Amino acid sequence: MHYQRILVVTEAGVDTQATFAAIRRFAPSATQVMVIVQQPARQFAWLAPAAPPDLSDAAHRTLDELRDGADQTAATVDVALASELTADALADAVATSAIDLVVVASLPLRSLSVIVELRKRSSVPVLCIRSTPASLDPESGTRMLCVGLSARGRLAVGQFLRDHAGPLDLAVLLSAEPLSSEDLLRLREVSGIAPDVDLIGSGPPLRQLLDPQFREGVDLVVLPRFPPIVSLGAKSGPPMLILPPLRHSGREGERTIDVPDLIDDGVLIRARLEYAVGVGHRTPIADQEVAFVRAAEIVARATSHRGEAELPSGVGSSLGVFRTYGIEPVDPLASVEGRVAVLRGDSRTLILFDAELEKDELSLIRRVPWADAVGVRVRSMRSCASLRAKLRAAGLPPHVIDAGAVLGEGEALDVPALADAVRLARAAARMRADGFPVAAVVYRGPHKPATQGFAAVRPEELAALEAASTAPQGRASLAERLNITTGSESIDGNRIEVELDNPKARAWLLSAINTSRQRVHFQVYMALDDDVGHSVEAALAAAAARGVTVRVLVDSLHGLHGSFGTHNPILERLSSRPGVELRVGKPITGLPCLEDLKQRDHRKLVVTDGQLALLGGRNLSHEYYAGFQEVPLAPDMTWRMVPWLDAGARVAGPAVAALERSFLQAWTDAGGEPFDIHTPGAVGATTARVVVHCGLRDAYTIEAYLALIETARSHIYAVNGFPLLLEIQNALLRAIRRGVRVRTLFGNLTPMHRDGPFKGPWSAARTTATSFVHSRMDALVAAGGECYEFVVRHRPEWDAAVGDVRPHVHAKTMSADGRVCAVGSANLDITAGYWESELLLVVEDEAITRAVEARFDELIGGSARVDRNDPEWRRRAEQRQWMRYWPGTMSA
């Protein structure tokens, strides 16, 4: 050990041979020793440089013996007598002489309390000598029993070992809880302990510390805090070194933080920092700077946003973390508030499991010999610290990563618990795409999640799982990543057109049906018996009359046919037509559960003759297909007569087969007979992906949208009229922070004219829902995003009293950097993301994307940008701030 300036406090008449032997043993490089002898019989001057002349012969002999003993320990020796020990006087001596170690030799209990107070004031280590050390040779190495009952105590021990342990020393760590080898490796790397110090974890009961047999062969006991004074007063046992209290830059009364283990994907590390104590969902720490420590040095700093922070790749395999509060710490290690492991893709085969599994289920995971197990906190209801303790108790490595941190979800307050298995699989897919050898996930809940390249099993199915090591090598390319995370593949050779024009979409639809020769597959979410419905009904009936096989598929609940005894007139008429077969998806006939109501099929698709496909956001009714120039709007019209902004695509080529397979799956799920699908030949040069999302089984459309956002370098357009999923909002905010121009276009679920909303059924509820939509844009506005409320300027064919109209935006489109765009049925909200089944076409074509973005610019040009400096917007944003916590199950 490297102590140099030593203060010895002892009592007259005590044999100090063991004390000086301990100093020579544990502080061989000491340069100064000051000895204070308590002599209660007479009054002497404090810290006298030499003995006063009236000292007795016995006192002279005592001082001479002390000097002789101290001379063998250091070059400079001072000996003084004192009639009374006080904390003030000792603290003054420590400060004046720059003492770095206080040695206590057999003091009475009344004096030991003074030493306890001294340590609090002076932050100096205290060595208590009870007997001569077991080993006197400083070259033989010190056998240390280190006591670290708490994480903070273990940190203090780590700091001591870093500063004072040598290559020949051996440390045994005694903890109140069982520690794994991973825990101890983490402590060593964060503290910077020399690698040849053998740090061994053991977990005997604390009472064994006082057991002489347990302490046999121990040269030194190291404690992070004073034990009971009675134990210090014991006359036997190895010396005890009480470490100084850790001083850190934290604020008094600040709440403890909790940090999951980190994933290094080779590009960056995303950390999530929360308060450890909370009711239910963890609360992210306030935005502030945090520092990360390895080998007792700060290796990275980051500023947190809503509890998330990003730091560079390659900073170590274990890190300490603390909040800096703008203060530069003297010793970063002393400021560490938590320690985390950093997982990399070069590990052994991995099995990720839901950390909330029960004890008996965890025991099944422990029996898998061919993979390492990593716990995933899927829902942040419990602290990572408590989950690590649970895993240690089960004999598993205490690795706990957070699904939300891996996915970059942010708070994700809107995600339903029924989606937990999907989120676990999503985190595994992300890690696999980053090169982590994930072979399986072990999930909870009623629904098995979809996976690509790895298995999803329940705990009892693990034994039958064969050893796997088929993970991709290294970080996947963008195309490979999309294959893994969206369950789709790139399809070349297509001809694709994208539109945001209702009359054009209507013309495409009627033309496709009217020119069909073999079969028409028609799927919508809802259908109304109105002018547009009648025209499409007539076209389908005519196709069937000329021998075309017509299959019509509608969601039963929202199609108002077959659920709760409802009958839709247009669907009844179609089903009665010769050659037309109607199926409705998932009819509800009894008392519904939440899944019955929310897990619907929201896809809209038309495929004719296996050669042409139309897809997008349009259902079968007036507002989806009528043009603004076709309707003579008046203020007394109902809101359903006001056209909406929607989008769609027309596809020819091999991608049509992938789209038709989506219809086939939904058709057979609804009880329809299967049919053959043939892949068309190449007809163009456009590459596309068909992303099919199955509710509560995957989140493929979310991943497709996120891929566009996260790879954008210049700009992003997002056109959507439903409340942003908080995860997508979080991704857009990250894009803004990295300098990407984010432009969004949204509308009003109850269309507005000059004097207020158009009337009609559910108009009040739709107006409230509009506030919800706008509330999810507020964070983007505040961050500097370009957010526009869709406006159609007054047209000559409208009533003059209408003025400008602010319609509903029903389109679900996104584009990035003029290189890729997406269009389909999938909104950017929680319902589309997790609950309902959706369809999305991702078009990888610069010419098409640039044309789509030009159309976006045209629409935005006539719309109203939300100004973040507008006092009225600020007032409304403040009023609807609570809507961030709106339950996801109540999203439209």
N, C-alpha and C positions, 0 to 999 in steps of 0.2 A: 504494500500500500504506500501511498505517496504523501502522507502527512509530514509536515516539516516543523511547524511551530506548535508546541504542545504545552497545555496547561494541566498540571497534575494537582488534584485536590484530594487531600488525605487528612488523617487525624493523628495527632501526636501519639507515639507509642505503637503505631501500626508498623509491622514488618513490611517494608516497601520493596523487598527483593523481587516478589512476583510482579509488582507493578512495573519496575524498570525492565525486568525480563520481557514483559509483554510489549513494552515500547520498542525494545530492540527487535522483537520478533515481528511486530505489525507495522512499525514505522522506522525501518532501518535507515531511511534518509533524513531523519530528524536533524535540524540544525540548531534548534533552541528548545530548551525545556525550562518551564517556570513551575516551581513547586510551591503550593500554598498549604501550610499545615495549620489545621484548626487546633488551638491550644486554649481551652476554656478556663484554665485555672488562673491566668493572669491577663492583663491588658497589654497588648503590644500594638505598635503602630502598624497600620495596614500596608502591606507590601514593603516592609523595611528592607533596604538594600543589604543590610548586614544586621546581625543580632545586636539588640540594645545592650549596654554595658551591665545592666542589672540582671541578665539572664543567669539562671542557675547552671551549675556544671552539667546537670542532666540535659537541660535544654540545649546547651552548646554541643554536647555529644550527639544529640538527635539531629541538629542541623548539619553537623559535620558528616554524619553517616548518610544523610539525604544528599549532600553535595557529592560525596564520593560515589554513591550509586548513580546519581544523575550524570556525573562526568562521563560515565561509560556509554551514555545514550546520545549525547549531543555535545557540540563544541561550546555552546554558550549555555550556562546554567544559572538560574536565579532561584533562591530559596527565601521564602518569607513566612512569617507566623501571623496568625489572625485569631482573635478571641471569638469572633462570630462570623459566620458565612451569611452574606446577603446576596440576593439575585442582582441588585443594582451594582454592587461592588464587583462581582464576578463578570457581569456583562461589560463593565467599564474596562476590566483587565483584558477580556477577550478582544474588544474593539481596539484598545490602545496598542496591544502587542500583535494584532492580526493573527490571533490563535486560530488554527484550523482543526484542532482535535482537543477535546477535554477528556482527561483520564481520571476516573474516580476510583479510589482505593478504600474499600471497606468503611464507608461513612455510616453513622447512625441514621435511622429512618427519618428523624426530624430534619437532618441536613440534606437528605436525598430530595426532598420536596423542593429545595432551593435549586438543585441541579435541573430538575424538571422545568422549573420556571426559566432558568437560564437558557435551556434549549429552545424554548418558545420565543424568547426575545432575540437570541443571537444566531439562530439557524446554524448551529454548530453541532457536529457529531459528538457523541459521548461514548467513551469506552469504559465499561464497568468491569473492574478486575475482582474476581473472587478467588482464583487460584492460578498457579503457574500454567501457561498454555501447554497442551499435550505435546506439541512439537516446538522446539526452540530454534530450529534451523530455518532462517528465512529463505534459504535457497531450495528447500524441499517442497515448497508450495503450501498453501493454506487450505485446510479442509473446512469449508464454511457451511453452516446450516442457516439458510436465508429464509426468513418468515415473511410471506406476502399473502396475507389473508384476503386482501381486496385488490382490485385492479390498480388503484392508486398506490397501494403499498408495494405491489410488484413493480410498478414503475420506479419507485424510489430505490428498490433493490437493484433494478436494472441500471439506474444511474450510478449507483455505487460500484457495481461490477465493471461498468464501462470505464470509470475513472481510476479504479484501484485494483482490479483483479489482474493477475499475471498469467502467463501461459502455462504455469505449473499448478495453478490453483484449481480446486474442485468445489463447485457450488451445488448444494442440494436445496431445492426450493420446496418449502412447506406451505401448502395452501389450505384454506378452509373448504375449497371445492376441488373436485378432481380436475386436473389439468391434462390436456392432451399434448402430444409432441408438437402439434401445430400451434397451440397456445405459446409454448416455450420458444419455438422458432420465431414466432411473431415478436415476442418480447426481446429476443436477442437482436433481431434486425433493427427494430425501432430504436433500441437503446444503444446500438453500436457496440455490443459486447464482443470481445475478442473471440474469434471462432474456435480457438483451441481451449476455451474454458468450457468444461463439460457441465452443462446445466441440465440437471436431471429432475424431472417432475415426480413428486410423490404426494399422496394425499392422506397421510395418517391423521387421526384426530389431534386437535390442538393440545390435548392433555399430554400427548407423548413428548411435547417439548420439555416438559419437566421430568421426564423419565430418564434416570441416569444411564440405563442401558441403551436407550435410543441415542443419547448424546455421546456415547462412547466413541472415542477417536475424533471428535469434533474439536478443531482448534479455536473456532470463533463462531458465535451465534450473532447473526445480523438481523436487526429488527427495524422496521420503518417507523415505529413509534414506541414510547415507553411502555413496558409491561407494568403490571401492578407493582407498586414500590416494595411490597413485601418480597416479591421474587428477586428484586435487586439486592435486598438485604441478606439473601442467602449467602452463606460463607463458602459454598463449594459450587463447582460447575465451571464450564469454560467461560472465558470472557464474553461479555455481551457488548456489541457495538450498536448503539441506537442512532440511526441516521437522522440527519436534519430534516425538518419538515419541508416538503416540496413547496416552492413559491412559484406561482404562475400569474399570468397577466389577466386572469379572469375577473369578472366583476362580482362583487359581493352579492350573494343572493340570486345570481343568474342560474337559470334552470340547467340541469345536466343534459348533455346531448347524447344522441344515439345514432350510430352510423353502421349501415350494413357493410359487409365485405364488398370489395370492388372488382370490376371486370375490366381487364386491359385488353381491348380489342385490336391493339396494334396501331391505333390512330389516336385515341384519347381514352381517358377514364372518366366516367360520369359518377359522381358521388351524390348521395342523398343524405342530408343532415336534418335530423328531427330532434325535438325535445323528447327526452326519455320518458317523462311522466306526462300522462294525458288520459282523458276519458275517451275510450274507443279509439277512433282514428288518430294516428300520430300527427302532431302539428309541426310543419316545417319551421326551421329556425328563421329568424329575421334576416333580411338581406345584409350581408357583411362579409368581410374578408376572413378566409380560413387558411390555415397553413398546414402543410403535410410534412412529417418528419421521418427521416431514416438515418440511422447511425448518429442520432442526436443532433442532426443538422436539418434545417429547412430545405427540402428539395423541390417544393412547389407551393405556390400561392394561387388562390382563386377567389373570386367574389361570388357568393351564392345568390341565386335568384329563386325565390320561393322554395328555398331549401335544397336546390340543386346547384352543383358546382362541377366544372369540367377542368381536368388537369391533364398534362401531357402523358403520353404513353412512356413506359420504360423507367418509372421512377423507383421501382423496387418491388419486392414481393410481400413486404409488410410495411405499414405506415402508421405513424401516430398522427392525430389530427387535433387541432385546437383553434378556437376563435381568437384572432389577434387583437380585436378592439382598437386597431390602429397603434398598438404599442409594440416596439421591438423587444422581444424577451431576451434576458441575459442568457438563459439556458433554455432552448426550445424544448428539451426533453421534460423539464420541470413543468412546462405549460400544457403538455399533452393531456387531452381530455378523454381520448379513446384510442384504441388500436384496432386496425383492420388488416385483414389479409388481402392481397391483390392476386387474383387468379388469372392465369394466362393460358393460351391455347396449346402450349406444349406439354400439357399434363397427360396423365394416364386417362384411359377411357372414363367418362363421367356418366353418372346417373343423377339427374336432378329430381328432387322430391319436394312435395309440399311440406314445409316445416311444421305445419299444424297437424300432421298425422299423429295418431294416438301412439302410446308407448309400445303396445304390442305390435303395431304396424312398423314402427321404427326398428324393432328387433329383426324383422324380416329383411330390411334394407342392410342391416349390419352383416348379414350372412352372405351377401354377394361378394365373392372373392376376386372377381375379374375387373372391378370398376371402383373408382372413388366416388363417394356419395357427397353431394353438396345440397344443403337445405336451401329452399327458396321461400322467402316470405312473400306469399302471394297477395295477402291482404294485410295492410299495415295497422292491424288492431293491437298487436303486441310489439314490445320493443325487441330489437335484435339481441340485446343483452340477455333477455329472458329466454329467447329461443335458443341461444348458444348454450345456456345453462341446461336447457332441456336436452339438447343433443349430447352434451357431455355426459349427463346422467344415463343416457341410452347407449353410451359407448361409441358414439359416432363423432367424426371430426366436427369441431364447432364452427364450420363454415356456413354462414347465412348471407346469401345475396338477396337483393330486393328486386322483385319482378318489375316494379315501377321504375326503378333506377335503370335496369337493363333496357327497358323500352323507352325511357325518357318520357313517361306519362305525365310527370308533374304530380299534382295531388290526386287526380283521377277519382274525384268524389262521385262521379256519375256512373261508375262501372258496377254492374250488378254482381252479387256474390255468385250467381249461377255461371258467370263467365270465368271463374277463377281457374278452372282447368284449362280453358282456352288461353288465358294469360300466361299460365305456366308453360304451355306448349309454345306460345309466341316467344317467350324469353329463351327457351331452348333453341328454337329455330334461329333467333338472332345470334346466339352464341355459336351455333353450328356454322352459320354463314361466316362468322369471324374466325373460324378455324378450330374452335373448341370441339374435342372429340365426344360429343354428347351422343350416347347410345339409346337412352330412354328417359322418359319422365314418369314419375309415380304420382298420380293425381288423386284428388278427392272429388266428391260430387257425383251427380247422376249421369253426366254426359261425358262420353269419351271424346277427347279433342282430336282433331285431325292433325296428322304429322306428315312430314316429308323427309324420309331418310333416317328416321329414328322411331322408336316404339313409344306407345303410351299404354301404361299398364297400371293396374291396381296393386297394392302391396302383396296380396296373396298370389298374384300372377308372376311375381319376380322369379320364383324358383324355376319356372318353366322357360324363362327368358334365356336364350343362348348367348354365350359370350360374344360380344361385338366389338370390333375395332375398325369400323368402316367410315369413320368421320373424314370429311374432306381435309386435305393437307393445305394449311395456310389459309389466308383470307380469301373468300370467294370473290369472283368478279361480280359486277353489278347484275349481269344476266343470271349467273348462278345464284346470287343472293335472292333475286326475285323468284326464281324457281322454288327455293326453299321456303321463303316467307309468304308467298302468295299462292302456292300450289299450281302455278301456271308455267307455260313455256312459250317462248317466242315462236310465232308462226309467220313465215315469209310468204310472199307471192299474192298479196291481197290488193284489192281496190276498195278504198274506203273514202266516204264523204261524211263530214260532220256538219250539222246545221243547228242554228238557234232561231228557227223561223217556223211558226205554227202552220201556216198554209203550205209551205214546202213539205213539212212532215206529213200533213194530211194527203197531199198529192202522192208522195212516196208510198204511203200505206195503201191507198185505194188502187194505185197502179200495180203494186206487188200482188194484191189479191186478184185483181181483174185479169192479170196476165198469167196467173198460175195455171199449171196443166196437170200436176200430179197430186200435190198435197199442200195444205196450208196449216201451219202450227201457230196458233195465236194465244199468247199468254198476257194477262193483265192482272193488276191488283184489284181494280174496281171498274165497274161499267155502269153507265147511266142511260136511261131511256130518253135521250134527247136528240137534237138534230144531228150531231156527229155520230152518236150511237146508231141512229137509224140508217145513215149512209153506209157505215161499216157493216151493219147487219145485212143490208141488202146485197153488198158485195160478197159477203161470205155465203149467203144463201144462193146467189147466182153461181158461185164457184162450185158449191156442192151439187147444184142442178146440172152442171155440165160434167159431172163425174169426178171432181176433185175431192180427195179425202180431206175433210176439215176437222181439225181437233182444236177445241177451245178450252183453255184452262184458266180459271179465275180463283183467287183467294176467297174462300167461303165467307169469312167474317166481313171483310171489307167490300166484297162483291155483293153483300146483302142477299146471299142465296144459300140456303141450307143450314145456316147457323141460327139457333134460337127461333126456328120456325119461319124464317124470312124467305120471301120469294121475290126474285128480281124479274120483272116482266120481260126485259130484253133477253135475259138468259133463258127464261122459259120458252120464249119463241124460238130462239136459236136451237135449243135442245130438241125441239119438235120438228126441225127441218130434216128431211131425208139427206143423209150423207154428212150431217154435222154431229159430232160426238162432243158432249160437254162433260167436263170434270171440274169439281170444285175441291180446292185444297183444304184439308183439315177442318171439316165442319164441326161446330160445337153444339152438342145436343143436350148436355147436362150443365151442372154448376161448374163454371170455368175456374181454372187456377190461373195464376199469373202467366205461366208459360203458354197456356191456351190463347190468351189475349195478345201476348207480345211476340210469340215466335211464329210469325206469319211469313208468307212468301210474297215479297215485294217486287219481284222481277217483272219486267215488261219486255216482251220479245215476240217478233213475228219472223217465221222462217218459211219461205215458199220454195217448193220443189228441191229442197236441199241445196239451192244455189245462191239464194239471196236472203239476207237477214237485216231486220230493222230492230234496233234496240235503243233504249233511252229511259226518260223519266215519265213518259206520257201514259196515262190511263185512257179509258174510252169514255170521254165526255167533252162537252163544248169548250171549257176553259183551256184544255190542253191543245186543241187543234184550231181554234178560231184566231184570226189575225186582228191586231188592233185597228187596222184600217177597214175591217169587215163588219165591225159592230158599232152602231150609232149610239154610243154610251150616253146615258142620262143619269142624273143624281139619284133618281128613284129606282133604278135597277138594282137587282140583288147582286151580291158580290160574285156569285157563280157565273154571271154573264160577262164579267170582266176577264179578258184573256190573261193568261199567265205567261211568264217567260219560261220556256222549257228547251231541252236540247236532246238530240238524238244522233244516231249514225246509221248509214247504210253500208253494208259490207257484202262483198263478193270475194270468193276465193277460199282457200283452205280453212280460214278462221270460221267459216260458216258451220263446218262440222262440229267444232268445239262449242259453238253457240247452241247448235241443235242438240248436242249431248246434254247440255244444261236443261233444255226443255224435256228431253226423254226422262231424265232422272225425276224431275218434278211430276211429269205425267204418270209414270209408273208408281210413284209415291202416292198419287191421288187415286190409284186403282186402275189406271189405263193399261192397255196391253202394250208390250214393247214393240218397237219397229226398228228396221235397219237404217243405218246412217252410212252414207258414202261420202268420202272427202273429195270436194271439188278440186280441180286442177288450178294451177297458178293463173291469175288473170291480171296481175299488177305487180308493183315493186314495193308495196308497203308492208312493214313488219308490225305485228300487233300481238297483244296478249289478251286472252279471254280469262278474266278473273271471276270465278264463281264462288260466292260466299254462302255457307250454310249456317243458319242461325244457331248459336250456342255450341257450334262444333269447331269454328275457326273464326279468324278475323282478317281474312285475306284482303278484303277491300280496304280496310284500314291500312294494312301494310302497303298496299299499292299506292294509296295517297301519300303515305309517309315517305315512300321511296322517292316520289317526285319532290316533296318538300325538302328532304334531307340531302338530296343531290343537287339541288338548285344552287347556282352560283351568281346569277344575274337577277332573275325576277320570277315571281310566282303569281299566277292568276287563280283565284278560287271563286266560283260562282255557285252559290248555294243559299237556299232560303230557310234552312232549318238550324236549330241551335248547335253550334260547333261542339263536337266532342272535345272535352277538356284536353285530351291527349293531343289532338290535332291543333287546338289552340296553342298548346305549349310548344309544339314543333314549329308553328308559324312564328311564335315569339322568338324562338332560338334563331330562326332564319333572319328575322329583322335585326337581331343583335349581331349577326355575322355580316351584315351589310346587304342582304338580299332585299330587293324591292318587292313588297307584298301588296297586291291589289285585290280587294274582295268586292263582290257585288251581291247584295242581299235585298230583300223586299219586305212586304207586309202580308201576313197570312190573311188578313182582312184588307182587301185593296182600298186605297184612300182616294177620294177626290178633293177638290178645293176646300170643301166645308167639313170634311170628316170622312168616316168610313162608310162604304156602301153597306146597306142593310142586308139581312138574310139570316138563315138558320145558323146558330152557333157563332154569330158575329162577335159577341162580347168575349166568348172564350178564345176565339181566334185572335182577337186584339190583345188579350193577355199573353197568349203564346207568342205574339209578335214581340212583346217586350222581352220575353225570354230569349228570342233569337237575337235581338239587338244587344242584350246584356252580354252575350258571348262574343260580340264584336268590340265591346268597350275596351278590353285589355289590348287588343290590336291597335285601336285608335290611340290609346294613351302611349303605346310604345312607338308610334310613328308610322304605323301601317296606313295605307291608302284605302279607306273603307267607304264604299258608295252605296247609298240607298237608291234602288232602281226607280227611275222616273221616265214616264212616257209623256212627252210634251203634248199639249192640247192639239187635237187634229180637227180639220174643218168639218168632218162628218159627225163630230160629237156635239152634244148640247153645250151651249156657251157656258152654262153654270157649272159644268164638270171641271173645267180648268185642267191643270196638269194632273195626271193619274200616277199613283204609286202602287203598282200591282204586286202580286205575289211572285216571288222567284222560285220556280219549281225545278229549275235545271240543276243537274249534279255534274259539274264539269270542273276540271283543273288542268293547268298547263304549267310547264317549267322551262325557262330559258329558250323558248322558241324551238325546242327539240322534241318534246314529248307532251302528249295531252291525254286526258282520260274523260270518258263520258259513259253514263249508264244510269242505273236505277238507284245507286247507293248514295244517299245523303251523307253529309259529313257529321252526322249526329250519332248519339249512342244507340238509338234504335236500329239504324241501318248497320252500325258497326258491329253489334253483338247479337241483337235479338232476331232480326228478320233476315231472310235469305235474299241475296242481292246478286246483281250481274254488272260487271264493269268491263269496258273495253279500253285498253291502254294502247294508244297509237304512237309508234316510234317512227315518226316521219316529220322532218323539219318543214316541208312545204305545207302539209296539212296543218301542223301546229301553228305556223306563222299566220295562216289564213284564219284560224280560230281566234288567235290573239288579236288580229285586226278587227274581228267582229266584236270581241270583248271591248276593245278600245272605243269602238263605235257606240256600244251600249253605255259604257262608262261616260263617254263624252256628254251625253244628255242627262246624266244622273246627278245626284246631289252628294258631294263629299262631306263626310262628317268631320267637323273641325274640332280638334281636341282643345282648342282655346275658346270655344264657344261656351259661354256661361250656362246656356240652356242645356246643352249636351252634358256638361259637367253635373248639373242638377239631376237630370234624368239618370245618368250613370250612377250617381250616388244612391238614388232611390232604389234602383234595381240591382244593386250590388249583391244583395242577399240571394239573388237567383243563381249565383254560382253554386249554391248548395241545393238547388232544385233536384228532387229525387230523379234519378235516371229512368226509373220505371214509369214516370209520368210524362216523359218526353213524347211528343207527337210522332 
